[in-house]
Amino acid sequence: MYHVLTTLTHRLLAGLDLIGLWLGLLSLRLVLGWEYFEAGREKFLGENWFADIQERFPFPFDTIPADLSWQLATGFELVGGIALVLGLATRFFSLSLIVLTVVAILSVHWPESWQTLAELGQGYVITDDGHGNFKLPAIFLAMLLPLLLLGPGCLSLDHWLRRRTTGDVA
């Protein structure tokens, strides 16, 4: 009986692993792709406010002209969002969006001042009540990490291109 339960559990978990490679990573790509595309669209249609906060950008991003930073952020959010949805150059855009998100956290979402971890924790919220609001971008970082490390999954152009060019099924 123990052997039967172990075998069934193993098969169930192997099936879930396989489904995860198809649907789990796809769901991350779709949600993140939409969110980053939407953020890029807002920048594309909006006014450049990067000049107002450029001194808060970490080095070397504080040395890039605000107009260029705005264009780069807008472009990476728009193109990166579309690329994530398609599963194209997923690891490149995941890393690029991780860098962009870390810069955004440090320059926009991080609390201006905090003395204790409890005070810092007040910034782990979605809305800003004067303590920062780094919860959502931190969630995005956690969602981008599996795409960087595992790739886009089986339902992606990256996977299709890899199979077509190398014959690799992984």
C-alpha positions, 0 to 999 in steps of 0.5 A: 500500500505504501508503494502504491501511495508513493508511486501515485504521489510521484506521478501526481507531482510529476504531472504538476511539474509538467503543467507548471512548465506550460501554464505556471510560467505562462501565467507569470509572463502574462501578468507581468507583461501586461503590468509592465506594458501598462506602465510603459504606456502611461509613460509614453502618453504622460509627461516626463517626471524623471528630472524631478527625481533624477538625484534619487536614481542610484549610480550610474543611472543618476548620470544619464540625462532624464530624457534618455532615462525616461525613453529607456524606461518607457521602451523597456516597459513597452517592448519588455511587456510585449516580449514577456507575453510572447515569451521572446528573449524572456531571460534578457527582458526579465533581467532588464525589468529587474534592473528597472524595477530595482531602480524604481524601488530605490528612487520612487518607492523606497521610504525617504527615511527610516531608522528601524526595520519596523519603519521600513516595513511601513513602506511594504504597502500598495499605497503611499502614506508617507512611508514609501510603497515598495510592495508591488514592485517587490512582488514583481521582482519575485515574479520575474526571478523564476522567469530569469532562472527557469526561462519562459516555459513551454508555451513561448516563442523562446521554447519554440525557437530553441526546439527549432534551432537546436532540436533541444526539447528542454 
